[in-house]
Amino acid sequence: MTIATIVAALSALVAAVLVATPASAHGAPMTPGSRTYLCWKDGLTANGAIVPNNPACAAAVAQSGTNSLYNWFAVLRSDGAGRMSGFIPDGKLCSGAAVVYDFSGFDLARDDWPVTHLTSGASIQFKYNKWAAHPGTFRSYITKDSWSPTRALAWSDLESTPFDSVTDPTSVGSPGNENAYYYWNATLPSGKSGRHIIYTVWQRSDSNETFYSCSDVVFDGGSGQVTGVGPGGSSPSPSPSASPSASPSASPSVSPSASPSPSASPGGSRGCVATYTIAGQWQGGFQGEVTVRNAGTASIGGWTVGWTFPNGQTITQVWNGTGTQTGSSVTVKNVSYNGSLAPNASTTFGFLANSSGANGAPASVTCSAT
């Protein structure tokens, strides 16, 4: 074989590796929250690092690393095709035996995971994040009364049929952020009490990609409250009775890494607050999100957010907003569909950026309403 042939073969191999990408669909339960989602919420800090407060989340990160939380929406098998028992091994249900990222820490048998408080037999609005949107079916199972949180989940621990199943439910929000999700009304299983796991399988209908997730719940008469998240051990949670017509701005999530900076118009009747969050980072870059909330008492017709990067970062892409950057100064304005905000309503835009150093939040983030 000639040197030229060898070089050509190596070039083809490198090209194949470079174009290989992880699966494009992503998502995870938000209500009731999955282990990865609630642990991500639990550990976010002001500088974008993840430092778990919850002991179970800390144990999961110690085993799987923080990538498992920066990618909380990626517990999947690209070859799943909806398969369950006989495909995912016992003891690996919560991680889906995933191969792209290590989620094995979320299989740990513990009774101190973040938990959602529910009422048996009640109606609840499920929310499932759509980091990427695809058609498919969601099936939710409940653990048997004989299950114990002190042992890793096995297929024999789940009731044989789902208590809820829905295909292509309604959704709100633009993919790629926390405020985008599918939603539907479900009736929780009756006759349940104490700790359980709701196990959800999202099977895409346009590919074999399948998502698996564990949501820890306790049937104690609750209405969707979440405990075990954050420094104080609790986190606000949406009410299951929330209207199905809720817009993305109805999402209750405000990241602990928030850096709000209000800017009100004269008289205080209009104003907005911008909350800056680092959603994920990697060598040479990161993903940011900014939530804009109308903090005034009158509706606004548009908004402009600005900040100065502290370490020379440069934005490469913006969605749900129109961005410009001059030097280290960044300005993002609303687009046509998300400028109008009623009092206390909010919207979110996201961006990708290159960086060569630390990705801490800017010292201040301004927001002006129009």
C-alpha positions as CSV (number, residue, x, y, z in Angstrom):
1,M,0.0,0.0,0.0
2,T,1.4,3.4,-1.0
3,I,1.8,6.3,1.4
4,A,-0.8,8.2,-0.5
5,T,-3.3,5.4,-0.1
6,I,-2.6,5.3,3.7
7,V,-3.0,9.1,4.0
8,A,-6.3,9.0,2.1
9,A,-7.6,6.2,4.3
10,L,-6.7,8.0,7.5
11,S,-8.2,11.2,6.2
12,A,-11.5,9.4,5.5
13,L,-11.4,7.9,9.0
14,V,-10.9,11.2,10.6
15,A,-13.7,12.8,8.6
16,A,-16.0,10.0,9.6
17,V,-15.2,10.6,13.3
18,L,-15.6,14.4,12.9
19,V,-19.1,14.2,11.4
20,A,-20.3,11.6,14.0
21,T,-22.7,13.4,16.4
22,P,-24.7,12.4,19.4
23,A,-28.5,11.8,18.9
24,S,-30.4,15.0,18.2
25,A,-33.5,14.5,20.2
26,H,-33.2,15.3,23.9
27,G,-35.6,15.7,26.8
28,A,-36.5,14.6,30.4
29,P,-39.5,14.9,32.8
30,M,-39.8,18.2,34.5
31,T,-43.1,17.4,36.4
32,P,-42.6,15.1,38.2
33,G,-38.9,15.9,37.8
34,S,-36.4,13.2,36.8
35,R,-33.3,12.5,38.9
36,T,-31.1,14.2,36.3
37,Y,-33.3,17.3,36.0
38,L,-33.8,17.9,39.7
39,C,-30.1,17.2,40.5
40,W,-29.1,19.7,37.8
41,K,-31.5,22.3,39.5
42,D,-30.0,21.3,42.9
43,G,-26.4,21.9,42.0
44,L,-26.2,25.0,39.8
45,T,-24.1,27.8,41.1
46,A,-23.6,31.5,40.2
47,N,-20.5,30.8,38.1
48,G,-22.1,27.9,36.1
49,A,-20.4,25.1,38.0
50,I,-22.5,22.3,39.4
51,V,-21.9,21.7,43.1
52,P,-24.6,19.3,44.4
53,N,-26.3,20.1,47.7
54,N,-28.5,16.9,47.8
55,P,-26.5,13.9,49.1
56,A,-27.9,11.5,46.5
57,C,-27.1,14.0,43.7
58,A,-23.6,14.4,45.1
59,A,-23.1,10.7,45.1
60,A,-24.3,10.5,41.4
61,V,-21.9,13.2,40.4
62,A,-19.0,11.6,42.2
63,Q,-19.7,8.4,40.2
64,S,-20.7,9.9,36.8
65,G,-19.2,13.4,36.8
66,T,-20.8,16.7,36.1
67,N,-21.4,16.0,32.4
68,S,-24.3,13.8,33.5
69,L,-26.0,17.0,34.8
70,Y,-24.9,19.5,32.1
71,N,-26.6,16.9,29.8
72,W,-29.6,16.1,32.1
73,F,-31.8,15.8,29.0
74,A,-29.8,13.0,27.3
75,V,-30.6,9.8,29.2
76,L,-31.2,7.8,26.0
77,R,-30.4,4.8,23.8
78,S,-30.2,5.6,20.1
79,D,-30.9,1.9,19.4
80,G,-33.7,1.6,22.0
81,A,-36.7,1.2,19.7
82,G,-38.9,1.4,22.8
83,R,-37.4,-1.8,24.2
84,M,-37.4,-2.2,28.0
85,S,-37.0,-5.5,29.9
86,G,-34.4,-7.7,28.2
87,F,-32.7,-4.7,26.7
88,I,-31.9,-2.4,29.6
89,P,-30.4,-4.6,32.4
90,D,-32.0,-4.7,35.9
91,G,-30.3,-2.1,38.1
92,K,-29.7,0.2,35.1
93,L,-33.2,1.5,34.4
94,C,-32.6,5.0,35.7
95,S,-29.5,5.5,33.5
96,G,-31.0,3.7,30.6
97,A,-27.7,1.9,30.3
98,A,-26.7,4.9,28.3
99,V,-23.5,4.8,26.3
100,V,-23.1,8.5,25.1
101,Y,-22.8,9.9,28.6
102,D,-22.3,8.2,31.9
103,F,-25.5,8.3,34.0
104,S,-24.7,5.2,36.1
105,G,-24.6,7.3,39.3
106,F,-28.4,7.8,38.9
107,D,-29.0,4.1,39.4
108,L,-27.8,4.3,43.0
109,A,-30.3,2.8,45.5
110,R,-30.9,5.6,47.9
111,D,-33.9,7.1,49.7
112,D,-32.7,10.7,49.7
113,W,-33.1,11.7,46.0
114,P,-35.0,14.9,45.3
115,V,-38.7,14.0,45.5
116,T,-42.0,15.3,44.2
117,H,-45.0,15.2,46.6
118,L,-48.2,13.9,45.0
119,T,-51.7,12.6,45.8
120,S,-52.7,9.1,44.7
121,G,-55.5,9.1,42.2
122,A,-55.2,12.8,41.5
123,S,-55.1,14.5,38.2
124,I,-51.7,16.1,37.3
125,Q,-50.2,17.9,34.4
126,F,-47.1,16.2,33.3
127,K,-44.4,18.3,31.7
128,Y,-41.6,16.8,29.7
129,N,-38.8,19.0,28.4
130,K,-38.2,19.1,24.6
131,W,-34.6,20.2,24.3
132,A,-35.2,18.8,20.8
133,A,-38.7,18.1,19.5
134,H,-39.8,14.9,17.8
135,P,-43.0,12.9,17.4
136,G,-43.4,9.9,19.7
137,T,-45.2,8.2,22.6
138,F,-44.7,8.7,26.3
139,R,-45.4,5.8,28.6
140,S,-45.4,6.2,32.4
141,Y,-45.1,3.3,34.9
142,I,-45.3,3.1,38.7
143,T,-43.4,0.9,41.1
144,K,-45.2,-1.9,42.9
145,D,-46.0,-1.6,46.6
146,S,-43.2,-4.1,47.3
147,W,-40.5,-1.9,45.8
148,S,-37.9,-0.4,48.2
149,P,-35.7,2.6,47.5
150,T,-32.9,0.7,49.2
151,R,-32.4,-1.5,46.2
152,A,-31.6,-0.6,42.6
153,L,-34.7,-0.6,40.3
154,A,-35.5,-3.8,38.4
155,W,-38.1,-4.4,35.8
156,S,-39.9,-6.7,38.2
157,D,-40.4,-3.7,40.5
158,L,-42.6,-1.9,38.0
159,E,-46.3,-2.5,37.4
160,S,-46.6,-4.4,34.1
161,T,-48.7,-1.8,32.3
162,P,-48.3,2.0,32.1
163,F,-50.8,4.0,34.2
164,D,-50.6,6.7,31.5
165,S,-49.7,6.8,27.8
166,V,-49.9,9.7,25.3
167,T,-48.7,10.2,21.7
168,D,-47.6,13.5,20.3
169,P,-48.9,15.7,23.1
170,T,-49.2,19.5,22.8
171,S,-46.0,21.5,23.5
172,V,-44.9,25.1,24.1
173,G,-41.7,26.9,23.7
174,S,-38.8,26.7,21.2
175,P,-36.5,23.7,21.6
176,G,-33.1,24.2,23.2
177,N,-34.0,25.6,26.6
178,E,-35.7,24.7,29.9
179,N,-38.9,26.6,29.1
180,A,-39.8,24.3,26.2
181,Y,-41.8,21.3,27.0
182,Y,-44.6,18.9,26.1
183,Y,-47.5,18.8,28.5
184,W,-50.6,16.6,29.1
185,N,-53.0,15.7,31.8
186,A,-52.7,12.4,33.5
187,T,-54.4,10.6,36.4
188,L,-52.0,9.2,38.9
189,P,-52.4,5.6,40.1
190,S,-54.8,5.1,43.0
191,G,-54.2,3.2,46.2
192,K,-50.5,4.3,46.4
193,S,-48.8,5.7,49.5
194,G,-45.2,6.5,50.5
195,R,-42.1,6.5,48.2
196,H,-42.3,5.3,44.6
197,I,-40.7,5.8,41.3
198,I,-42.5,7.0,38.2
199,Y,-40.6,5.5,35.3
200,T,-41.2,7.2,31.9
201,V,-40.2,5.9,28.5
202,W,-40.3,8.3,25.5
203,Q,-40.2,6.4,22.3
204,R,-39.7,8.4,19.1
205,S,-41.8,7.4,16.1
206,D,-39.4,8.7,13.5
207,S,-36.3,6.8,14.7
208,N,-35.2,4.1,17.2
209,E,-34.1,6.7,19.8
210,T,-35.7,6.1,23.2
211,F,-35.4,8.0,26.4
212,Y,-35.6,6.5,29.9
213,S,-36.1,8.3,33.2
214,C,-36.7,7.8,36.9
215,S,-38.8,10.4,38.9
216,D,-38.8,9.9,42.6
217,V,-42.2,10.7,44.2
218,V,-44.0,10.3,47.5
219,F,-47.7,9.9,47.7
220,D,-48.5,12.0,50.8
221,G,-51.3,14.3,49.7
222,G,-49.0,16.7,48.0
223,S,-49.8,18.8,45.0
224,G,-46.5,18.8,43.1
225,Q,-44.1,20.4,45.7
226,V,-40.5,19.4,45.4
227,T,-38.1,18.8,48.3
228,G,-34.5,17.8,48.5
229,V,-33.3,20.5,46.0
230,G,-31.0,23.4,46.7
231,P,-29.2,24.6,49.8
232,G,-32.4,24.7,51.8
233,G,-33.6,21.3,50.6
234,S,-36.6,22.6,48.8
235,S,-37.5,24.1,45.5
236,P,-40.7,25.7,44.1
237,S,-42.7,23.5,41.8
238,P,-45.5,24.1,39.4
239,S,-49.0,23.2,40.6
240,P,-50.3,20.1,38.8
241,S,-53.6,21.9,38.2
242,A,-51.9,24.5,36.0
243,S,-53.8,25.4,32.9
244,P,-52.8,23.2,29.9
245,S,-52.8,26.4,27.8
246,A,-49.8,27.8,29.7
247,S,-47.2,29.5,27.7
248,P,-43.4,29.0,28.1
249,S,-43.4,31.9,30.4
250,A,-45.4,29.9,32.9
251,S,-42.5,27.7,33.7
252,P,-41.6,28.1,37.4
253,S,-37.9,27.4,36.8
254,V,-35.4,30.2,37.7
255,S,-31.9,28.9,37.9
256,P,-29.8,29.3,41.1
257,S,-27.1,30.8,38.8
258,A,-29.3,33.7,38.1
259,S,-27.8,37.2,37.9
260,P,-30.8,39.6,37.7
261,S,-30.5,43.2,37.0
262,P,-33.8,45.2,36.7
263,S,-34.3,48.2,34.6
264,A,-37.7,49.9,35.0
265,S,-39.2,52.6,33.0
266,P,-40.2,56.0,34.6
267,G,-43.0,55.6,37.1
268,G,-42.2,51.9,37.6
269,S,-45.2,50.8,35.4
270,R,-43.0,48.9,32.9
271,G,-39.7,47.2,33.4
272,C,-37.8,44.0,32.9
273,V,-35.4,41.7,34.7
274,A,-32.8,39.6,32.9
275,T,-31.5,36.4,34.5
276,Y,-28.3,34.9,33.1
277,T,-27.5,31.2,33.3
278,I,-24.7,29.0,32.0
279,A,-26.6,25.8,30.9
280,G,-23.5,23.8,29.9
281,Q,-19.8,24.2,29.0
282,W,-17.0,22.3,27.4
283,Q,-13.5,22.8,26.4
284,G,-13.4,26.0,24.3
285,G,-17.1,27.0,24.6
286,F,-20.3,27.0,26.5
287,Q,-24.1,27.5,26.2
288,G,-25.8,30.3,27.9
289,E,-29.5,31.1,28.6
290,V,-31.1,34.4,29.6
291,T,-34.7,34.7,31.0
292,V,-36.4,38.0,30.5
293,R,-39.3,38.7,32.9
294,N,-41.6,41.7,32.9
295,A,-41.2,43.0,36.5
296,G,-43.6,45.9,36.0
297,T,-47.3,46.4,36.4
298,A,-48.0,47.1,32.7
299,S,-47.4,45.0,29.6
300,I,-44.3,45.7,27.5
301,G,-44.0,45.5,23.7
302,G,-40.3,44.6,23.5
303,W,-37.0,44.3,25.4
304,T,-33.3,44.7,25.0
305,V,-30.7,42.8,27.2
306,G,-27.1,43.8,27.5
307,W,-23.9,42.6,29.2
308,T,-20.1,42.6,29.0
309,F,-18.2,39.4,28.9
310,P,-15.5,39.3,31.5
311,N,-13.0,37.0,29.7
312,G,-13.2,37.8,26.0
313,Q,-15.9,35.3,25.1
314,T,-17.5,35.5,21.7
315,I,-21.0,34.6,20.7
316,T,-21.4,32.3,17.7
317,Q,-25.2,31.7,17.7
318,V,-28.3,33.2,19.3
319,W,-31.9,31.7,19.3
320,N,-35.1,33.4,20.3
321,G,-33.4,36.7,20.0
322,T,-31.4,39.0,17.7
323,G,-27.8,39.5,19.1
324,T,-24.9,41.7,18.3
325,Q,-21.5,41.9,19.8
326,T,-18.9,44.7,19.8
327,G,-15.7,43.8,21.5
328,S,-16.8,42.3,24.8
329,S,-20.2,44.0,24.9
330,V,-23.3,42.0,23.9
331,T,-26.8,43.2,23.1
332,V,-29.8,41.0,22.4
333,K,-33.2,42.2,21.3
334,N,-36.5,40.3,21.2
335,V,-37.7,38.8,18.0
336,S,-41.3,39.2,16.6
337,Y,-42.9,36.5,18.7
338,N,-41.5,37.1,22.2
339,G,-41.3,40.8,22.7
340,S,-44.8,41.3,24.2
341,L,-44.9,40.3,27.9
342,A,-47.7,40.8,30.3
343,P,-46.8,41.7,33.9
344,N,-44.8,38.9,35.5
345,A,-44.6,37.0,32.2
346,S,-41.2,35.8,30.9
347,T,-39.4,34.4,27.9
348,T,-36.0,32.8,27.4
349,F,-33.3,33.2,24.7
350,G,-30.2,31.1,24.4
351,F,-26.8,31.4,22.8
352,L,-23.5,29.5,22.1
353,A,-20.2,31.1,22.6
354,N,-16.5,30.4,22.2
355,S,-14.2,30.9,25.2
356,S,-10.6,30.4,26.2
357,G,-10.9,30.9,29.9
358,A,-13.4,30.9,32.8
359,N,-17.1,31.3,31.9
360,G,-18.3,33.1,34.9
361,A,-21.5,35.2,34.7
362,P,-21.0,38.9,33.8
363,A,-20.9,41.3,36.6
364,S,-24.2,42.8,35.6
365,V,-26.9,42.1,33.0
366,T,-29.2,45.0,32.0
367,C,-32.7,44.8,30.6
368,S,-34.7,47.7,29.2
369,A,-38.3,47.5,28.3
370,T,-40.0,49.3,25.3
